[in-house]
Amino acid sequence: MAPLEWVPLDFRYRFRCADDDCPTHDMALKDWEAGASYRKFLRKYGERAVHDKLRERWYDSMFTPDRAVHFFVGNIAAHPKTFMLLGIFYPKVNIVQYAQDGLFTL
């Protein structure tokens, strides 16, 4: 088994949540797929184009008016008030408009 290649980038998202008093959040994405994209794009497009291709994949194609972006967040027991992004879900808006509004509402 080959060792996992190190990814020299930190995938981060800065955003405001629905709380009216939210200053902003700045969170690192820990999704395995982001690192795999880096390695794939580096091999396919080379060092000069890898950043542009990653931005296309991890920002431009997701954050569009026709997408409803949701972050999967989590924490660890040692730091229960510190959250990190574990994944991103970005379905078409017309799909989620028929889903429930909240976790505890029907």
C-alpha positions as CSV (number, residue, x, y, z in Angstrom):
1,M,0.0,0.0,0.0
2,A,1.4,3.4,-1.0
3,P,1.7,6.1,1.6
4,L,-0.8,9.0,1.4
5,E,0.7,12.1,-0.2
6,W,0.7,15.2,1.9
7,V,-1.5,18.1,0.7
8,P,0.2,21.4,1.2
9,L,-3.0,23.4,1.1
10,D,-5.6,24.3,3.7
11,F,-9.1,24.3,2.2
12,R,-11.0,27.0,4.1
13,Y,-14.4,28.6,3.9
14,R,-15.5,32.0,5.3
15,F,-19.2,32.5,5.7
16,R,-22.0,33.9,7.8
17,C,-24.6,31.7,9.4
18,A,-28.3,32.4,9.9
19,D,-27.7,34.0,13.3
20,D,-28.3,37.8,13.1
21,D,-25.3,38.4,15.4
22,C,-22.9,36.2,13.4
23,P,-19.7,38.1,12.8
24,T,-18.4,35.4,10.4
25,H,-17.0,31.8,10.5
26,D,-13.7,30.7,9.1
27,M,-13.5,26.9,9.0
28,A,-11.1,24.4,7.5
29,L,-12.6,21.6,5.3
30,K,-11.4,18.2,6.4
31,D,-13.1,16.3,3.6
32,W,-10.9,13.5,2.1
33,E,-12.2,14.3,-1.3
34,A,-10.6,17.8,-1.2
35,G,-7.2,16.3,-0.7
36,A,-7.8,13.7,-3.4
37,S,-8.9,16.5,-5.8
38,Y,-5.6,18.3,-5.1
39,R,-3.5,15.2,-5.9
40,K,-5.6,14.4,-9.0
41,F,-5.5,18.0,-10.4
42,L,-1.7,18.3,-9.6
43,R,-1.0,15.3,-11.8
44,K,-3.5,16.2,-14.5
45,Y,-2.9,20.0,-14.8
46,G,0.5,20.6,-13.1
47,E,1.6,23.1,-10.4
48,R,0.7,26.2,-12.4
49,A,-3.0,25.3,-12.8
50,V,-3.8,23.3,-9.7
51,H,-5.1,26.3,-7.7
52,D,-7.4,27.5,-10.4
53,K,-8.8,24.0,-10.9
54,L,-9.4,23.5,-7.2
55,R,-11.2,26.9,-7.0
56,E,-13.4,25.8,-9.9
57,R,-14.2,22.5,-8.2
58,W,-14.5,23.6,-4.6
59,Y,-16.0,27.1,-4.9
60,D,-17.2,28.2,-8.4
61,S,-19.2,25.1,-9.2
62,M,-20.8,24.9,-5.7
63,F,-21.6,28.5,-4.8
64,T,-24.0,29.4,-7.5
65,P,-27.6,30.8,-7.4
66,D,-29.1,27.5,-8.4
67,R,-27.4,25.6,-5.5
68,A,-28.4,25.2,-1.8
69,V,-25.1,24.8,0.0
70,H,-25.0,23.0,3.3
71,F,-21.9,22.3,5.5
72,F,-21.6,19.1,7.5
73,V,-19.8,20.1,10.7
74,G,-18.4,18.2,13.6
75,N,-16.1,18.5,16.6
76,I,-13.9,16.3,18.8
77,A,-14.4,15.5,22.5
78,A,-11.2,17.3,23.5
79,H,-12.6,20.6,22.0
80,P,-16.4,20.4,22.1
81,K,-16.9,24.1,21.2
82,T,-14.5,24.0,18.2
83,F,-16.1,22.9,14.9
84,M,-14.6,21.9,11.6
85,L,-16.2,21.3,8.2
86,L,-16.4,17.6,7.4
87,G,-18.2,17.8,4.1
88,I,-20.3,19.9,1.7
89,F,-23.7,19.1,0.3
90,Y,-24.8,21.4,-2.6
91,P,-27.9,20.1,-4.3
92,K,-30.0,22.1,-6.8
93,V,-32.3,24.6,-5.0
94,N,-35.4,23.2,-6.6
95,I,-34.7,19.8,-5.0
96,V,-34.3,21.1,-1.4
97,Q,-37.3,23.4,-1.5
98,Y,-39.5,20.3,-0.9
99,A,-37.4,19.1,2.1
100,Q,-38.2,19.8,5.7
101,D,-37.1,23.2,7.0
102,G,-35.4,22.0,10.2
103,L,-34.0,19.0,11.9
104,F,-37.0,18.7,14.3
105,T,-39.8,19.9,12.1
106,L,-42.0,17.9,9.9
